Amino acid sequence: MLAPACQISRSTEPVFRLLYLGNDLKLIAALREALAEPDYHLVTCSDRESAVLFLKSDIRYEVLLVDFEWRKKDGLEVARVARRLLHRKRMRIVLLVNARLSRRAFIHTKAVAAKAGVTICVLKTQDVGEVIERAIR
């Protein structure tokens, strides 16, 4: 029997890929639950060196999620590295900030983050759906 001349196959490539830099296991689990594969793919990384390798690679990422609680300035340095890479210039960089931070501290963090190339700062709340929406909007 001959194979059909034309076959439509679904791509296994995710539509939207996120790189998360941090070690908040509860947040990772909530993100994995909220982001349905195959449309979304979450790549997690808990060390600076691996994150830089992922960013320097040709793997497509739409969003870099940096958990500020992870290592504070190290995360911002990874954001700076991403902004210096030509193929990451348009990538959205989201800084996830602890919701318990004072207003003054949050404003200061936003200013420092903007200088590092962060696109948006999002408060880490219990509502992961809200965090995701703000991150990928």
C-alpha positions as CSV (number, residue, x, y, z in Angstrom):
1,M,0.0,0.0,0.0
2,L,1.3,3.4,-0.9
3,A,1.7,6.2,1.6
4,P,-0.4,9.3,1.0
5,A,1.3,12.0,-1.1
6,C,0.7,14.6,1.6
7,Q,0.6,14.1,5.3
8,I,-0.1,16.8,7.9
9,S,1.9,16.3,11.0
10,R,1.6,18.3,14.2
11,S,4.8,19.9,15.3
12,T,6.2,18.7,18.6
13,E,7.9,22.0,19.1
14,P,6.3,24.0,21.9
15,V,4.6,27.3,20.9
16,F,6.0,29.1,23.9
17,R,9.1,28.3,25.8
18,L,10.0,29.8,29.2
19,L,13.4,29.6,31.0
20,Y,13.0,29.9,34.8
21,L,16.0,30.8,36.9
22,G,15.5,30.0,40.5
23,N,14.9,27.2,43.0
24,D,11.3,27.8,44.3
25,L,10.0,24.2,44.1
26,K,6.4,25.3,44.9
27,L,6.5,27.9,42.1
28,I,8.0,25.4,39.6
29,A,5.3,22.9,40.4
30,A,2.5,25.5,40.0
31,L,4.0,26.8,36.7
32,R,4.2,23.2,35.4
33,E,0.6,22.6,36.3
34,A,-0.6,25.9,34.8
35,L,1.4,25.7,31.6
36,A,-0.1,22.9,29.5
37,E,2.3,21.1,27.2
38,P,2.8,20.8,24.3
39,D,1.9,24.5,23.8
40,Y,4.1,25.6,26.7
41,H,7.5,24.3,27.8
42,L,9.1,25.3,31.1
43,V,12.8,24.9,31.4
44,T,14.1,25.3,34.9
45,C,17.6,26.2,36.0
46,S,19.0,26.8,39.5
47,D,22.5,27.9,38.8
48,R,24.0,30.9,37.0
49,E,26.4,29.0,34.7
50,S,23.7,26.7,33.3
51,A,21.4,29.7,32.7
52,V,24.1,31.5,30.7
53,L,24.7,28.3,28.6
54,F,21.0,28.0,27.9
55,L,20.8,31.7,26.9
56,K,23.9,31.5,24.7
57,S,22.4,28.5,22.9
58,D,20.2,28.7,19.8
59,I,17.3,27.3,21.8
60,R,14.3,29.6,21.4
61,Y,12.9,31.2,24.6
62,E,10.2,33.7,24.7
63,V,10.5,34.6,28.4
64,L,13.3,34.5,31.0
65,L,11.7,34.3,34.4
66,V,14.2,35.4,37.1
67,D,13.3,34.7,40.7
68,F,14.8,37.6,42.6
69,E,14.8,35.6,45.9
70,W,17.1,33.0,44.3
71,R,20.3,35.0,44.5
72,K,19.3,38.7,44.1
73,K,22.2,40.3,42.1
74,D,23.2,37.0,40.3
75,G,19.8,36.9,38.7
76,L,20.1,40.5,37.5
77,E,23.6,39.7,36.1
78,V,22.0,36.9,34.1
79,A,19.5,39.4,32.8
80,R,22.4,41.7,31.7
81,V,24.0,38.8,29.9
82,A,20.8,38.0,28.1
83,R,20.4,41.6,27.0
84,R,24.0,41.6,25.6
85,L,23.3,38.6,23.4
86,L,22.1,39.7,20.0
87,H,19.6,36.8,19.6
88,R,18.1,37.6,23.0
89,K,17.5,41.3,22.5
90,R,13.8,40.9,22.0
91,M,13.3,38.2,24.7
92,R,11.0,39.3,27.5
93,I,12.8,39.2,30.9
94,V,10.5,39.0,33.9
95,L,11.8,39.5,37.5
96,L,9.7,37.7,40.1
97,V,9.8,39.7,43.3
98,N,8.6,38.6,46.8
99,A,5.1,40.0,47.5
100,R,6.1,40.8,51.1
101,L,8.6,43.4,49.9
102,S,7.9,46.9,51.1
103,R,6.7,49.4,48.5
104,R,9.9,51.4,48.8
105,A,12.1,48.3,48.4
106,F,9.9,47.2,45.4
107,I,10.4,50.5,43.6
108,H,14.1,50.4,44.2
109,T,14.3,46.8,42.9
110,K,12.3,47.8,39.8
111,A,14.7,50.6,39.1
112,V,17.8,48.4,39.5
113,A,16.1,45.7,37.4
114,A,15.3,48.1,34.6
115,K,19.0,49.0,34.3
116,A,19.8,45.3,34.0
117,G,17.4,44.9,31.1
118,V,14.4,43.5,32.9
119,T,11.2,44.0,31.0
120,I,8.8,43.8,33.9
121,C,8.7,43.1,37.6
122,V,6.0,40.8,38.9
123,L,5.0,40.2,42.5
124,K,5.1,36.5,43.4
125,T,1.7,35.9,44.7
126,Q,-0.3,32.8,45.5
127,D,-2.2,33.3,42.2
128,V,0.2,31.7,39.7
129,G,-2.2,32.3,36.9
130,E,-1.8,36.1,37.5
131,V,1.9,35.7,37.5
132,I,1.9,33.8,34.3
133,E,-0.5,36.2,32.6
134,R,1.7,39.2,33.5
135,A,4.8,37.4,32.5
136,I,3.7,36.2,29.0
137,R,1.3,39.1,28.1
